[in-house]
Amino acid sequence: MMQQPQQPGWAPVQPEGTFLDLRDYGRVIIRRWRLIAACIAVAVVVAVVWTMTQTPIYTATTEMLVKAPLGTATVGTVTPTPLNIENEQQIVDSLKVAESAAESMPEGTDPVALLKHVDVTAVKDADVLQVHYEDTDPQVAQTGAEAFANAYLDYSRSTAQGIIDGQAAPYKEQLTTATTAVQRAQAQARIQQIESTPIDPGQILLNASLPTSPTSPNLLLNLLLAAIVGAFVGLIVAFIRERMDDRLRGRPDLETTIGAPVITMIPEVPSWRDKESAHLVTLQAPRSPAAEAYRTLRTSILVAAAEKGYKTLMVVSAIAGEGKSTTAANLAVVLAQADKRVVLISADLRRPRLNDFFGLPASDRGLSEVLEGDRKAWEALRSGKVDNLWVMSSGKVSDQPTELLQSETMRELLANQREVVDFIIVDCPPVLAVADALVVAPMADAILYVANEQSTPRGAVIAARAQLDQVGANILGSVLNNVESKGTGYAYYGQYVYAQQPSSNGHATAWSRLRKKSRAS
């Protein structure tokens, strides 16, 4: 059964609450700001293109005061109802008014089509209506607004006149049938009273002016809306990408996933983007933040070695390209600079590159030849670029690398080297790629796990930890590579100047120095 990754008991307990959640959201936005900005940019470009392709629309407005046409006086048997501005608003936008307005519009205008261009709004706390008419022609827009306003007033006036005529009609009939002068006088008086009722449907307060600039499309408004929509879509896409992204998310994530402390974080170095090139930053830039990070790693290794007697350290990673060989080479250098005798062994018998870090040519005297019995161990050791460091390259590419690394000869090699040096650093192939690292892991005192913050999948870390647990590997800690400088704390080191360590002037051969120190110990 696959073992679950260990949960470190020393891991800090993250507080619960909204504040932490908001910080998490903020980190997602910061990490994905380019994606969000791209969505906003696309939305803005689409808005600009769409705006430029639209036909300009002009709007003219007429404002009019609305009244009850018959006022508050009773007309015959009809008692006028109070003015309802909402009803009047609907009347202006009715087909009856549109049919009357069409008479003032260009010939052949369809009243139903006119209603699609008109919009009526009521002014708050006033009996005032505003008639807005839209058209691609500013002159037509002006004519349409005035036509609807006048048509409404005419309709309201004619409706009131119809009420008056309806109330006067019975008395006019009575006038024609009256037999006495008194009856005729009474009928005549009623007719005069009804017909004298004043009609006042309202008046135009503001005539429509000829619009000089289009109201639609509105470029600024469209850009603002596009930016808001683009930001909203960008945030959604960013959080979806974040949810689907399986990469590690900093130090706490790696510590929780691997179940071991992150001993150091190596800041990103621009020159490392070319993964085919080998760089010894501890020699090329000894005062750089990356070099300081390796010295921090050295300090932790020395403390662990003093407490638990560790000598053989195997450097592994889950997949290729995570900086495993770079870490092994630079760790060996800083340990040697601390006056520790170090042997660096390249146990990658498939795709070796450790010798490139030290400018050593590929040869037929390496680990493969030692394990096959063609060479003695001392013949395969070559001097590194600093005192106290010996490098054993992988030698020729073997047809059976796993079998060679699993052999008793490999165990004897590591056991013999323990007697003459302070540290043995073993660089192995990725854990998930081949079985080579798994057969060497039980022979090492401790495992140093290496991950890349910007490329290592979380699932790969979990799978590698499970396989290492199955062979009983002892994981000392992990190294997080390629970390943004602002997140490591080493960015501040550039403000200080450190004294360089004096170099040794010894001229003995690699094997003679190794044998002398072995006898002295």
C-alpha positions, 0 to 999 in steps of 0.5 A: 500500500502506498504510504501517504506523505508525512505531515511535519509536526513542526509545521506552523498552524495556519490561522483560520479566518477571512483575513488569511483567505483574502491574503490567499486571494491576493497572492493568486491575483499577484501570481496571475496578474499577467493573465488578468491584464491580458483579459482586460486588454482583449476586452478593451480592444474588442470594445474599441473595434465594436464601437468603431464599427457601430453607426452613430445614433443621435438623440433629441429631447423635448420637454413638456408640462403635462396637465389634466386637460379639463382641470378639476371642474365637472363637465356635465355628468363627468367628474375629471380624474386627477392627473396620473403622470405614469398613465400620460407617459404610456399615452405618449408612447402609444400607437395612437400618438405615433399615428398622429406623429407620423404625419409630421415625419417623412412620407411613408413612415410606419407608426409602429417603427416610430415607437422603436425610436422613442423613449419617454421619461418622467421628471421626478416630483414634477408633472413633466415628461421628456420625449427622447427620439433616437435616429441615425440622422440628427435632423430626423431625431429633432423632428421626431421628438417634437412630433411626438410631443405635439401629437400627445398634446393634440391627442389630449386636447382632442380627447378632452374635446370629445368629452365636452361634445359628448356631454353637450350632445343631449342638450343640443338634441333637447334644443331642437325638440323644445316646444317652449321658449323656457326649454330652449333657453335652459338647453341653450344655457347648458350647452354654453356652460359645457362648451365653455369649459377650458381645455389645457393639456399642457405645454412644451417647455423645451423644444428639441434642439438639433443634436451635434454629437452622437449619444451612442456608441459611447466609447468611454462608457464602453471602455469602462464596461469592457475593463470591468467585464475583462477584469471579472473574466480574468479573475475567474480564469485566474482562479480556475487556472490556479485551481488546476495548476499543480505546481508547488506554491512556496516553502509551506507547500513543499514542507507540507507535501514532502513532509520534511523541512525546507532547509534553504531556498535558492533564489532564481539566477537569470543565467540558469534559464539555460538548463543545458549550461552548468553553473557553479555560482558558489565559485562564479559569484561567491557573494551572490544571494544564491551562493549565500543560500548554499552556505545556509544549506551547508550550515544545516548539513554540518549541524545534522552531521555533527548530531547524527553522524551523517556522512553520505548524502544523496541528492534527488529530485522527482523529475528532471530539470529541478536543479538536482545536479546543480545543488549537489555540485554547489553543496560539495564546493561550499563543504570543501570551502569549509575545510571538509574533505568531500567526494562528489559521486555522479551516480547518474549512469544514463544522462551524466552532466556533473562533470560539466560543472567542473570542466572535466571531460567525459572519460572511461575512468568513472563510477561505471568502471569502478563498479564493473571492476575495471578501475580502482576507486582512487583512479576514478577520483579527479580533483575539483576546482577547490581544495578538499574536493574530489569528483568521481564522474559517471564514466561510460554510459552503462547498459545495466545502470540499476544493477551496477548501483544496486551491487555490493561493489557500490556499498563497498565503495561508499563504505570505503570512502566514509573512512577517508573523507568527511562527506560523500555527496551522491548525485542520482537520476530523478526518482520517478524517471528510473529506479536508480535512485531508489536502489542507492537510497538505502545506502545513504545516511540521508536524502536531500530532496530538491524541487523547483518552485516554478515547475515542480508538480505537487503530485510528483513530490507526493509520488517521489516521497511515497517511493522513497518511503518504500525503500526506507530512505531517510529524508533530511530535508529539502531545497527549493530552487528557482525562488523569486528573490523577493521571497527568499530573504537573500536579496538583502545580502547584496547590501553587505560585503563579506571577506573572501576566504583565503584559498589553499596553495597545496600542490599535491595530487588528488589521491596523495592528499586524500591518502595523507588526510586518511592516515592523519585521521 
